[in-house]
Amino acid sequence: MKKIIRFIAVGATALTLLPAHAQTVASAVDKPRVEMKTSLGSIVIELDPVAAPKSVANFLEYVKSGFYDGTVYHRVIKGFMAQGGGFDKTLKQKETRAPIMNEGEAAEKAGLKNDRGTISMARTGDPHSATAQFYINYKDNTMLDASSAKNNMPPPCKVENPPAQCKQYGWGYTAFGRVVQGMDIVDKMAEVPTGAGGMFPSDVPQTQIVIEKVTLLTKK
């Protein structure tokens, strides 16, 4: 069970040498978009492979394979986040590929944090355990950012040579894109009554919110 709580940029000089249309094409390539069709409506998400390259590549592999089609949002907490992408309609967890490295700190330094409307990788207490599950933030969840995680590490970990058990602290959660269309649909998810379901004691939408299909959009 994956829970989120247990809780080379181009040089400016080089860029100016590109013609305007080339800059537009480069921008389009840098930030691909996907459309996530859900039972409540469609959401368009713009990904940022500069800020979080491993997370974006990982997410797109799942998109291209059709992994997300027919999965559900299994954990929705109003005012916090909506999490999905790992369980089918029977709330059975799907088999995933190997987990990826946490990129929370690098993404935050690139300006992508757990702000309202951003999509981030869900994980367990192991900072490098993210696979397919993601969540969309309902508000600016600064406590999920790497900087906050570092500031709130236990005192024994705030030393030059911390003990081995400190490796799990100070990472935060990796934001890798943001909703650019359909945030009203995400907000609508939070209005669905929640309760127990499957292995979860709470926060499961009692009317299923199904991810019908996720498609990589073609740039025009």
C-alpha positions as CSV (number, residue, x, y, z in Angstrom):
1,M,0.0,0.0,0.0
2,K,1.4,3.3,-1.0
3,K,0.6,6.2,1.3
4,I,1.9,9.7,1.1
5,I,1.5,10.4,4.8
6,R,2.4,8.3,7.8
7,F,2.7,10.8,7.6
8,I,20.6,21.3,-18.2
9,A,18.9,24.5,-18.2
10,V,20.0,26.2,-21.5
11,G,22.3,29.2,-21.0
12,A,20.7,32.6,-21.6
13,T,23.2,33.5,-24.3
14,A,22.6,30.3,-26.2
15,L,18.9,30.7,-26.0
16,T,18.9,34.1,-27.5
17,L,20.6,32.7,-30.6
18,L,17.6,30.5,-31.4
19,P,14.9,31.9,-33.7
20,A,11.6,32.6,-32.1
21,H,9.8,29.5,-33.6
22,A,12.7,27.3,-32.4
23,Q,12.2,28.6,-28.9
24,T,8.5,27.8,-29.0
25,V,9.2,24.2,-30.2
26,A,11.8,23.8,-27.4
27,S,9.4,24.9,-24.8
28,A,6.7,22.5,-26.1
29,V,9.2,19.6,-25.9
30,D,10.3,20.6,-22.4
31,K,6.8,20.5,-20.9
32,P,4.7,17.8,-22.4
33,R,1.0,17.6,-21.4
34,V,-1.3,14.7,-20.7
35,E,-5.0,14.6,-20.6
36,M,-6.5,12.5,-17.8
37,K,-10.1,11.6,-18.5
38,T,-12.0,10.8,-15.3
39,S,-15.6,9.9,-14.5
40,L,-16.0,13.4,-13.3
41,G,-14.4,15.2,-16.3
42,S,-11.0,15.8,-17.9
43,I,-7.9,17.2,-16.4
44,V,-4.9,18.5,-18.4
45,I,-1.5,18.2,-16.6
46,E,1.7,19.9,-17.8
47,L,4.8,18.0,-16.8
48,D,8.2,19.5,-16.0
49,P,11.1,17.2,-17.0
50,V,13.6,19.9,-16.3
51,A,12.6,20.1,-12.6
52,A,12.0,16.4,-12.1
53,P,13.3,14.3,-15.1
54,K,13.2,10.9,-13.5
55,S,9.7,11.4,-12.2
56,V,8.4,12.7,-15.5
57,A,9.9,9.9,-17.5
58,N,8.6,7.4,-15.0
59,F,5.0,8.8,-15.2
60,L,5.1,9.0,-19.0
61,E,6.1,5.3,-19.2
62,Y,3.0,4.4,-17.2
63,V,0.9,6.7,-19.3
64,K,2.1,5.2,-22.6
65,S,1.6,1.6,-21.4
66,G,-2.0,2.3,-20.4
67,F,-1.3,1.5,-16.8
68,Y,-3.5,4.2,-15.4
69,D,-6.5,3.4,-17.5
70,G,-9.2,2.0,-15.3
71,T,-7.6,2.9,-12.0
72,V,-9.2,5.0,-9.4
73,Y,-8.6,7.9,-7.0
74,H,-8.5,5.8,-3.9
75,R,-7.7,8.5,-1.3
76,V,-9.2,12.0,-1.3
77,I,-8.9,14.4,1.6
78,K,-10.6,17.8,1.1
79,G,-8.2,20.6,1.7
80,F,-5.2,18.3,1.4
81,M,-4.8,16.2,-1.7
82,A,-6.4,13.6,-4.1
83,Q,-4.3,10.4,-4.6
84,G,-4.7,7.8,-7.3
85,G,-3.0,5.7,-10.0
86,G,-2.3,2.5,-8.1
87,F,-5.5,0.6,-7.5
88,D,-8.1,-0.8,-9.9
89,K,-11.9,-0.6,-9.5
90,T,-11.9,-3.5,-7.0
91,L,-9.3,-1.6,-5.0
92,K,-6.7,-4.2,-5.8
93,Q,-3.2,-2.8,-6.0
94,K,-1.6,-3.1,-9.4
95,E,1.9,-4.4,-10.0
96,T,4.4,-1.7,-10.8
97,R,7.9,-1.2,-12.1
98,A,10.9,-0.6,-9.8
99,P,10.7,2.5,-7.7
100,I,12.6,5.7,-8.6
101,M,14.9,8.1,-6.8
102,N,13.4,11.0,-4.9
103,E,13.8,14.3,-6.7
104,G,12.0,16.6,-4.3
105,E,15.0,18.8,-3.5
106,A,16.0,19.4,-7.1
107,A,12.4,20.0,-8.2
108,E,11.9,22.6,-5.4
109,K,15.2,24.4,-6.4
110,A,13.8,24.5,-9.9
111,G,10.7,26.2,-8.6
112,L,8.3,23.3,-8.5
113,K,6.9,22.6,-5.0
114,N,3.8,21.0,-3.5
115,D,1.6,24.0,-4.2
116,R,-2.1,23.9,-5.0
117,G,-2.7,22.3,-8.4
118,T,0.7,20.5,-8.6
119,I,1.0,16.8,-9.2
120,S,3.5,14.9,-7.0
121,M,4.8,11.4,-6.5
122,A,3.2,9.4,-3.7
123,R,5.5,7.1,-1.7
124,T,5.9,5.2,1.6
125,G,8.2,6.2,4.4
126,D,11.1,5.2,2.2
127,P,12.0,8.4,0.3
128,H,13.0,6.4,-2.8
129,S,9.9,4.2,-3.0
130,A,7.7,6.1,-5.5
131,T,6.4,4.0,-8.4
132,A,3.1,4.7,-10.1
133,Q,0.9,6.5,-7.5
134,F,0.6,10.3,-7.6
135,Y,-1.4,13.0,-5.8
136,I,-2.7,16.4,-6.7
137,N,-2.4,19.1,-4.0
138,Y,-5.6,21.0,-3.0
139,K,-3.5,23.7,-1.2
140,D,0.1,24.8,-0.7
141,N,1.3,21.8,1.2
142,T,4.6,23.2,2.3
143,M,5.2,20.5,4.9
144,L,5.6,18.0,2.0
145,D,8.4,20.0,0.4
146,A,12.1,18.9,0.8
147,S,13.1,22.2,2.5
148,S,10.4,21.7,5.2
149,A,11.4,18.1,5.6
150,K,15.1,19.1,6.1
151,N,14.1,21.8,8.7
152,N,12.0,19.3,10.6
153,M,14.4,16.4,10.8
154,P,14.9,14.9,14.3
155,P,17.7,16.6,16.3
156,P,20.0,13.5,16.1
157,C,19.9,13.8,12.3
158,K,21.0,17.4,12.3
159,V,24.7,16.6,12.6
160,E,27.6,16.3,10.2
161,N,27.7,12.5,10.2
162,P,24.1,11.5,11.1
163,P,23.3,7.9,12.0
164,A,22.1,5.5,9.3
165,Q,18.4,5.6,10.3
166,C,18.4,9.3,9.3
167,K,18.6,8.5,5.6
168,Q,14.8,8.5,5.5
169,Y,14.4,12.1,6.6
170,G,14.8,15.4,4.8
171,W,13.6,14.3,1.4
172,G,10.0,15.5,1.0
173,Y,7.8,14.6,-1.9
174,T,8.6,15.2,-5.5
175,A,6.3,17.6,-7.5
176,F,6.7,17.0,-11.2
177,G,4.0,19.0,-13.0
178,R,0.8,21.0,-12.5
179,V,-2.8,21.0,-13.5
180,V,-3.3,23.6,-16.3
181,Q,-6.9,22.7,-17.1
182,G,-9.6,21.1,-15.1
183,M,-8.7,22.0,-11.5
184,D,-12.5,22.4,-11.0
185,I,-12.7,18.7,-11.7
186,V,-10.1,18.0,-9.0
187,D,-12.0,20.2,-6.6
188,K,-15.2,18.3,-7.4
189,M,-13.5,15.1,-6.3
190,A,-13.2,16.6,-2.8
191,E,-17.0,16.9,-2.6
192,V,-17.5,13.1,-3.0
193,P,-18.3,11.5,0.4
194,T,-15.5,9.3,1.6
195,G,-15.3,6.3,4.0
196,A,-13.8,2.9,4.3
197,G,-13.1,0.7,1.3
198,G,-10.8,-2.3,0.5
199,M,-7.8,-2.2,2.8
200,F,-8.4,1.5,3.7
201,P,-10.2,2.5,6.9
202,S,-11.1,5.9,5.6
203,D,-10.8,8.6,2.8
204,V,-12.0,6.3,0.0
205,P,-14.6,8.0,-2.3
206,Q,-17.8,6.1,-1.8
207,T,-18.8,6.9,-5.4
208,Q,-15.8,5.7,-7.4
209,I,-13.7,8.4,-9.2
210,V,-12.4,6.4,-12.2
211,I,-9.4,7.4,-14.3
212,E,-10.8,6.2,-17.6
213,K,-7.8,7.1,-19.8
214,V,-4.6,9.1,-19.7
215,T,-3.2,10.3,-23.0
216,L,-0.1,12.2,-24.0
217,L,-1.3,15.2,-25.9
218,T,0.3,16.0,-29.3
219,K,1.5,19.5,-29.7
220,K,0.0,21.4,-32.7
